[in-house]
Amino acid sequence: MKKSVFFRLTDEEFEKLEAYCESTGRSKSDVLRELIRSLKIKKKPS
């Protein structure tokens, strides 16, 4: 099942995302999904 996430960006953040997407020919969703997949999860000390 797919989930949706909605959040606000500053104008500067949105423009940066849009420029990146235009230069790479990718959608905003695709870029954000890749960013999320690349996040490293730190293990909590036991």
ChimeraX attribute file (.defattr): number of C-alpha atoms within 10 A of each C-alpha:
attribute: neighborCount
match mode: 1-to-1
recipient: residues
	/A:1	2
	/A:2	3
	/A:3	4
	/A:4	4
	/A:5	4
	/A:6	5
	/A:7	4
	/A:8	7
	/A:9	10
	/A:10	8
	/A:11	9
	/A:12	9
	/A:13	11
	/A:14	13
	/A:15	12
	/A:16	12
	/A:17	17
	/A:18	15
	/A:19	12
	/A:20	15
	/A:21	16
	/A:22	12
	/A:23	9
	/A:24	10
	/A:25	9
	/A:26	12
	/A:27	14
	/A:28	15
	/A:29	10
	/A:30	10
	/A:31	14
	/A:32	12
	/A:33	11
	/A:34	11
	/A:35	10
	/A:36	9
	/A:37	8
	/A:38	9
	/A:39	8
	/A:40	7
	/A:41	6
	/A:42	6
	/A:43	6
	/A:44	5
	/A:45	4
	/A:46	3
